[in-house]
Amino acid sequence: MPVHYTVSHSGSPNNDDSSAISDVDIDFLSVDLPIAVPQNLIGTTKKRLTCRSLVTEGTEIGFQYLIPASDYLKAGMTIDVEWKAYTTYANPQPIIGAGLTATLGPISDEEAANGVMWFVGPYDTKILPTWGSPTDQEGKGEVTYTLSINGRDETSTPSDTGVVLSAGNATCDLSTIP
């Protein structure tokens, strides 16, 4: 949209000074994507991903996140998703090598209507590193996703989920995962 300004003074009529015309991009669309939803959260007051949240997909064990249906998720689109893993929930420390990115899609009509489930795994390299030690048991997982909307990439707010993989002084017993 072309924009310019004019400076004038009521005491000096016909002495207006105008700027050059500049093209300015004006964006009227505000996109607020819903946050990715971790599945199988455990807890009453503070809900976390725990050993009981783990699921099996094929031969891998991991967590599931739902990319929710929204006015922006359309059949035929692709979704870029990202998992970031951290130790120490209270003071998150990124874990190098435990991140995960993927492109999902093209999205079906059913997924556009109901949301898209994303599997985060494998457990040993993407999830287990959030367990710092017997005295640093709560890590953090974040999922964001990006959709191309009207030719622009729009990214969701990161999920903010505690990850507790404790079983006494050790980590999860994987033999009990469904």
Backbone bond lengths (Angstrom), bond angles and torsions (degrees), N, CA, C in turn:
res aa  C-N    CA-C-N  psi(-1)  N-CA   C-N-CA  omega(-1)  CA-C   N-CA-C  phi
1 M - - - 1.433 - - 1.534 107.70 -
2 P 1.308 118.42 131.18 1.465 120.57 178.86 1.534 111.01 -72.45
3 V 1.331 116.11 134.15 1.464 121.85 -178.47 1.523 108.82 -135.65
4 H 1.341 115.35 143.71 1.469 120.85 171.87 1.521 108.64 -154.35
5 Y 1.313 117.20 169.67 1.453 120.67 177.18 1.527 108.90 -129.31
6 T 1.344 114.59 158.40 1.460 122.09 178.19 1.526 108.21 -129.47
7 V 1.329 115.77 132.96 1.460 122.09 177.00 1.523 107.43 -109.31
8 S 1.332 115.26 130.00 1.467 118.90 178.71 1.522 109.28 -144.29
9 H 1.315 114.51 169.96 1.456 121.27 179.03 1.512 107.38 -140.11
10 S 1.329 115.69 132.17 1.464 119.06 -176.18 1.524 112.61 -63.13
11 G 1.350 117.47 -24.06 1.458 120.30 179.16 1.515 113.40 -80.60
12 S 1.317 118.15 -9.88 1.471 122.21 179.57 1.515 109.36 -128.92
13 P 1.326 116.57 75.89 1.466 118.23 -178.96 1.523 111.27 -63.89
14 N 1.300 114.74 153.55 1.474 122.52 178.94 1.523 112.46 60.94
15 N 1.319 117.32 26.47 1.464 120.66 178.65 1.533 109.14 -126.29
16 D 1.328 116.61 42.22 1.466 121.68 -179.19 1.521 109.97 -73.65
17 D 1.324 114.90 145.86 1.464 121.23 176.78 1.527 107.08 -123.10
18 S 1.328 116.91 119.25 1.466 121.87 -176.74 1.517 111.04 -111.14
19 S 1.321 114.97 148.11 1.457 120.82 176.20 1.525 109.24 -79.67
20 A 1.316 114.33 168.15 1.463 119.56 172.68 1.526 107.92 -70.34
21 I 1.305 116.65 153.99 1.458 121.39 178.40 1.531 108.51 -79.81
22 S 1.338 115.45 130.96 1.467 122.26 178.56 1.515 108.62 -122.23
23 D 1.331 115.70 143.96 1.459 120.11 173.92 1.520 109.20 -85.83
24 V 1.323 116.95 129.70 1.457 123.28 -177.97 1.524 108.01 -125.05
25 D 1.348 116.33 131.41 1.460 120.57 174.32 1.521 108.45 -77.65
26 I 1.315 116.16 126.86 1.457 121.69 177.47 1.515 107.15 -118.12
27 D 1.328 115.60 124.70 1.454 121.24 -176.82 1.520 108.98 -109.34
28 F 1.324 116.52 113.54 1.451 121.27 -178.65 1.520 112.32 -92.55
29 L 1.333 117.88 -13.38 1.449 121.67 -175.42 1.518 110.42 -95.65
30 S 1.304 116.29 119.05 1.456 121.37 175.11 1.527 107.26 -103.32
31 V 1.318 116.70 120.32 1.460 121.62 -177.24 1.522 108.77 -104.16
32 D 1.314 115.86 123.23 1.459 121.85 178.07 1.523 107.63 -124.52
33 L 1.324 116.12 93.57 1.465 121.16 -178.14 1.526 109.80 -75.81
34 P 1.332 117.88 141.38 1.461 119.59 175.46 1.532 110.49 -66.58
35 I 1.306 115.70 150.30 1.465 121.99 -179.06 1.528 109.83 -72.39
36 A 1.336 116.57 142.77 1.469 121.57 174.74 1.527 108.65 -60.02
37 V 1.335 116.25 140.47 1.463 121.60 -172.93 1.533 110.43 -109.10
38 P 1.345 117.41 114.67 1.466 119.41 175.45 1.526 109.53 -66.45
39 Q 1.315 116.58 141.74 1.462 121.87 -177.50 1.530 110.67 -99.45
40 N 1.325 115.42 151.59 1.465 122.78 174.98 1.520 112.65 63.97
41 L 1.334 116.93 41.35 1.461 120.20 177.32 1.528 109.88 -67.14
42 I 1.319 115.71 147.26 1.465 122.27 -179.04 1.526 108.27 -119.49
43 G 1.335 116.29 138.81 1.460 121.46 177.11 1.514 110.94 128.26
44 T 1.320 115.25 155.86 1.455 119.94 179.36 1.523 111.28 -100.64
45 T 1.314 117.90 -48.42 1.458 121.08 -179.89 1.517 110.67 -89.04
46 K 1.317 115.78 -57.61 1.459 120.99 177.69 1.520 107.50 -109.81
47 K 1.307 116.40 115.77 1.461 120.89 -178.91 1.526 110.19 -89.14
48 R 1.343 114.88 133.94 1.463 121.17 -176.93 1.524 109.54 -135.86
49 L 1.328 114.29 161.77 1.458 120.61 166.97 1.522 106.69 -83.73
50 T 1.331 116.50 129.59 1.459 121.36 -177.94 1.526 109.38 -133.32
51 C 1.326 115.44 -173.75 1.465 120.48 176.35 1.527 110.61 -56.52
52 R 1.344 117.56 -35.57 1.467 121.39 -179.56 1.524 112.33 -74.78
53 S 1.323 118.28 -8.59 1.472 121.93 177.71 1.520 111.83 -87.25
54 L 1.318 116.68 -15.85 1.462 121.26 -176.22 1.526 111.82 -67.35
55 V 1.328 115.93 144.38 1.458 122.85 177.04 1.527 108.74 -132.72
56 T 1.309 115.47 163.91 1.460 121.04 176.39 1.517 108.70 -106.39
57 E 1.323 114.97 134.09 1.466 120.85 172.76 1.523 106.41 -129.53
58 G 1.323 115.61 112.72 1.466 119.07 -172.99 1.511 108.30 65.13
59 T 1.321 116.72 -121.75 1.469 121.12 178.96 1.520 112.55 -103.80
60 E 1.334 117.41 3.36 1.466 120.84 -176.95 1.519 111.66 -104.94
61 I 1.334 115.10 152.33 1.462 123.00 176.28 1.521 107.46 -111.11
62 G 1.333 116.13 138.27 1.458 119.44 179.58 1.514 112.20 -172.06
63 F 1.323 115.73 -165.42 1.462 123.67 177.50 1.519 109.52 -106.46
64 Q 1.321 115.50 160.85 1.459 120.79 174.14 1.530 109.33 -118.46
65 Y 1.324 114.64 141.85 1.468 122.51 173.54 1.519 108.05 -126.09
66 L 1.325 115.62 140.53 1.455 121.27 176.04 1.525 108.75 -99.10
67 I 1.329 115.83 123.47 1.464 121.22 168.63 1.522 103.79 -85.61
68 P 1.347 118.28 108.28 1.462 120.21 -169.61 1.523 113.66 -68.45
69 A 1.328 114.20 152.44 1.464 120.25 170.94 1.528 107.40 -62.91
70 S 1.317 115.89 147.98 1.470 121.04 178.12 1.520 108.23 -158.26
71 D 1.315 115.47 175.07 1.464 120.01 176.68 1.523 111.28 -64.49
72 Y 1.342 117.74 -16.12 1.459 121.72 -174.33 1.521 113.57 -98.52
73 L 1.327 117.57 -20.61 1.465 121.94 -178.09 1.522 108.84 -83.45
74 K 1.316 116.44 114.05 1.463 121.73 -174.68 1.534 110.55 -123.12
75 A 1.325 115.14 149.03 1.459 120.54 175.43 1.523 109.28 -57.44
76 G 1.336 115.82 139.90 1.464 121.49 179.24 1.521 113.46 93.92
77 M 1.333 117.96 -17.61 1.470 121.13 179.14 1.523 110.26 -72.97
78 T 1.327 114.89 165.27 1.456 121.06 166.17 1.528 107.55 -114.38
79 I 1.324 115.88 156.34 1.467 122.54 179.27 1.523 107.26 -123.66
80 D 1.319 117.09 126.63 1.465 121.51 171.28 1.518 106.95 -92.96
81 V 1.336 116.43 121.81 1.465 121.52 -177.70 1.524 109.52 -117.30
82 E 1.345 114.98 152.03 1.470 119.99 179.26 1.521 110.09 -144.01
83 W 1.338 116.16 134.35 1.462 125.25 173.42 1.515 106.96 -109.29
84 K 1.322 116.31 132.32 1.461 122.02 172.19 1.518 107.25 -122.01
85 A 1.332 115.40 134.23 1.458 121.23 -177.91 1.524 109.73 -114.03
86 Y 1.343 115.24 142.79 1.460 121.62 -178.02 1.526 109.12 -138.07
87 T 1.319 116.85 149.90 1.461 121.30 165.70 1.523 106.80 -91.76
88 T 1.317 116.26 164.89 1.460 123.60 171.66 1.533 112.10 57.53
89 Y 1.321 116.14 82.83 1.461 121.03 -176.91 1.537 112.37 -53.40
90 A 1.331 117.25 -42.12 1.475 120.84 -176.29 1.520 112.51 -66.57
91 N 1.308 117.13 -27.03 1.469 122.58 179.44 1.535 106.73 -142.64
92 P 1.340 117.24 74.78 1.470 121.00 -169.23 1.529 114.31 -56.08
93 Q 1.325 113.84 131.01 1.466 122.11 176.89 1.533 107.50 -117.00
94 P 1.340 118.31 115.88 1.468 119.65 -178.27 1.523 111.86 -59.56
95 I 1.312 116.12 143.89 1.460 121.85 179.17 1.527 107.41 -104.54
96 I 1.312 115.86 110.14 1.460 121.48 179.32 1.529 108.55 -64.00
97 G 1.315 116.54 131.30 1.466 121.44 177.49 1.515 114.75 88.67
98 A 1.334 117.99 -8.43 1.464 119.60 -179.34 1.528 112.03 -97.87
99 G 1.311 117.65 -0.53 1.462 120.67 177.28 1.522 110.79 -74.41
100 L 1.314 115.66 162.90 1.449 121.25 -178.65 1.523 108.24 -148.48
101 T 1.322 116.66 134.22 1.464 121.15 173.68 1.523 108.26 -128.67
102 A 1.323 114.73 151.96 1.469 120.24 178.03 1.519 108.66 -157.37
103 T 1.308 114.89 159.46 1.458 121.13 171.48 1.522 106.99 -115.72
104 L 1.324 115.65 123.15 1.461 122.12 -178.60 1.520 109.38 -104.27
105 G 1.314 115.99 142.94 1.462 119.05 175.23 1.503 111.72 124.12
106 P 1.322 115.28 -175.58 1.459 126.73 4.62 1.530 111.80 -64.78
107 I 1.332 115.13 145.86 1.451 123.51 -175.93 1.533 110.10 -72.74
108 S 1.332 115.58 135.66 1.469 120.74 178.18 1.532 109.71 -83.04
109 D 1.328 116.51 169.19 1.470 120.92 175.78 1.526 110.46 -60.15
110 E 1.336 116.62 -40.87 1.468 121.05 179.97 1.528 111.07 -63.97
111 E 1.329 116.95 -43.61 1.466 120.28 178.69 1.528 111.35 -66.06
112 A 1.321 117.74 -37.81 1.462 120.66 177.68 1.527 110.03 -62.17
113 A 1.328 117.08 -35.73 1.461 121.46 -178.84 1.526 113.18 -79.54
114 N 1.352 117.17 -33.48 1.464 121.18 -171.53 1.517 114.91 -114.66
115 G 1.316 118.03 -9.81 1.451 121.49 -175.22 1.523 110.88 99.25
116 V 1.320 115.11 170.02 1.463 121.98 -175.61 1.525 108.63 -121.69
117 M 1.336 116.35 127.62 1.463 120.77 177.83 1.521 109.40 -87.55
118 W 1.344 115.97 134.22 1.465 121.60 178.52 1.520 108.94 -122.07
119 F 1.309 115.51 131.80 1.469 122.74 178.85 1.524 109.26 -94.72
120 V 1.332 116.58 125.69 1.462 122.50 177.33 1.524 107.25 -105.12
121 G 1.299 116.67 115.97 1.460 121.85 -179.55 1.509 108.65 -174.50
122 P 1.323 117.98 177.53 1.451 127.76 8.02 1.531 112.37 -80.31
123 Y 1.319 112.89 157.52 1.463 122.56 -176.31 1.525 112.70 -53.22
124 D 1.334 116.50 -49.09 1.474 119.63 -171.10 1.529 113.68 -65.32
125 T 1.315 119.08 -29.84 1.474 119.63 -176.33 1.531 114.11 -108.74
126 K 1.326 118.64 -21.13 1.469 120.82 -175.48 1.525 113.56 -109.91
127 I 1.332 117.75 -24.19 1.465 121.23 -175.04 1.527 112.40 -115.23
128 L 1.331 117.61 -50.95 1.468 121.69 -178.06 1.536 113.53 -51.87
129 P 1.327 119.96 -36.73 1.474 118.57 179.99 1.534 114.94 -60.50
130 T 1.351 119.07 -13.29 1.470 119.72 177.09 1.519 111.71 -70.32
131 W 1.323 117.19 -19.19 1.467 121.81 177.92 1.517 107.50 -81.34
132 G 1.322 116.60 110.78 1.460 120.42 -176.10 1.514 113.35 -77.12
133 S 1.340 115.92 -46.25 1.465 121.80 -176.77 1.524 107.61 179.60
134 P 1.352 117.74 175.90 1.470 118.65 176.70 1.535 112.99 -59.46
135 T 1.321 117.99 -22.22 1.463 120.68 178.53 1.533 112.79 -102.94
136 D 1.318 117.48 1.07 1.472 122.80 178.55 1.529 107.31 -137.66
137 Q 1.344 114.99 69.24 1.455 120.22 -168.29 1.523 114.64 -90.68
138 E 1.327 119.06 -16.77 1.466 119.23 -178.10 1.513 111.26 -104.73
139 G 1.326 114.40 112.34 1.447 121.04 174.12 1.518 109.91 -98.48
140 K 1.318 115.30 -162.66 1.461 120.30 -176.74 1.512 109.54 -143.34
141 G 1.333 115.60 141.62 1.452 121.85 173.06 1.515 109.60 -123.54
142 E 1.309 116.06 138.58 1.464 121.75 176.71 1.520 109.11 -127.93
143 V 1.316 115.84 135.73 1.461 121.12 172.61 1.523 108.07 -123.79
144 T 1.320 115.05 132.29 1.462 121.46 169.62 1.523 107.12 -125.39
145 Y 1.319 114.86 159.52 1.457 119.55 174.21 1.515 108.70 -141.62
146 T 1.324 114.78 154.81 1.462 121.37 -176.58 1.523 109.19 -127.56
147 L 1.328 115.25 132.98 1.457 122.88 175.24 1.520 108.66 -119.47
148 S 1.317 116.93 146.62 1.459 121.08 173.41 1.526 107.18 -90.67
149 I 1.333 115.94 114.41 1.460 122.24 -176.41 1.523 108.52 -123.60
150 N 1.323 115.35 118.93 1.470 121.04 -178.12 1.530 111.94 52.94
151 G 1.331 115.65 40.23 1.456 120.74 176.73 1.514 115.18 80.50
152 R 1.339 117.54 3.59 1.475 120.91 178.94 1.518 110.05 -120.02
153 D 1.321 116.48 141.86 1.457 120.63 175.13 1.524 109.37 -79.67
154 E 1.320 115.90 125.60 1.464 122.43 179.42 1.518 107.51 -119.64
155 T 1.336 116.55 129.06 1.465 122.22 -176.17 1.520 110.47 -113.07
156 S 1.319 115.43 138.58 1.463 121.43 178.94 1.526 110.46 -70.10
157 T 1.312 115.56 161.46 1.460 121.77 168.60 1.530 106.78 -66.77
158 P 1.336 118.83 141.85 1.472 119.61 179.54 1.532 111.76 -64.84
159 S 1.329 115.79 141.88 1.458 119.36 169.01 1.532 106.19 -67.45
160 D 1.294 117.45 160.42 1.466 121.34 -178.22 1.520 106.40 -137.33
161 T 1.319 116.46 91.69 1.455 120.68 -170.38 1.519 111.40 -123.80
162 G 1.332 115.91 126.91 1.451 120.52 172.42 1.513 109.83 -69.23
163 V 1.328 116.21 141.96 1.464 122.37 179.00 1.524 107.29 -124.49
164 V 1.339 116.54 116.34 1.463 121.81 -178.31 1.526 107.87 -122.64
165 L 1.311 116.32 111.59 1.470 121.88 -175.91 1.520 111.29 -111.13
166 S 1.314 116.30 36.77 1.457 121.10 -175.54 1.510 112.42 -90.69
167 A 1.311 114.71 140.71 1.458 123.31 170.26 1.526 104.64 -138.70
168 G 1.330 115.76 84.05 1.459 120.37 -171.20 1.516 108.43 72.69
169 N 1.324 116.31 -128.58 1.470 120.83 178.14 1.516 112.08 -93.31
170 A 1.311 117.80 7.58 1.464 121.74 -179.08 1.529 108.61 -121.10
171 T 1.323 115.19 -168.01 1.462 120.14 179.64 1.528 110.35 -105.40
172 C 1.308 117.07 -172.53 1.467 123.77 -172.02 1.525 113.54 -56.00
173 D 1.324 114.68 143.27 1.463 122.37 170.43 1.525 106.88 -86.68
174 L 1.303 117.34 101.87 1.466 121.99 -173.81 1.520 113.43 -71.82
175 S 1.316 118.08 -12.80 1.468 120.26 -179.45 1.528 111.28 -70.71
176 T 1.333 117.79 -13.56 1.474 120.87 -178.19 1.534 112.95 -99.79
177 I 1.330 118.47 2.97 1.463 121.57 -175.93 1.530 109.54 -78.17
178 P 1.341 116.66 129.12 1.488 118.91 -179.44 1.511 112.18 -69.73
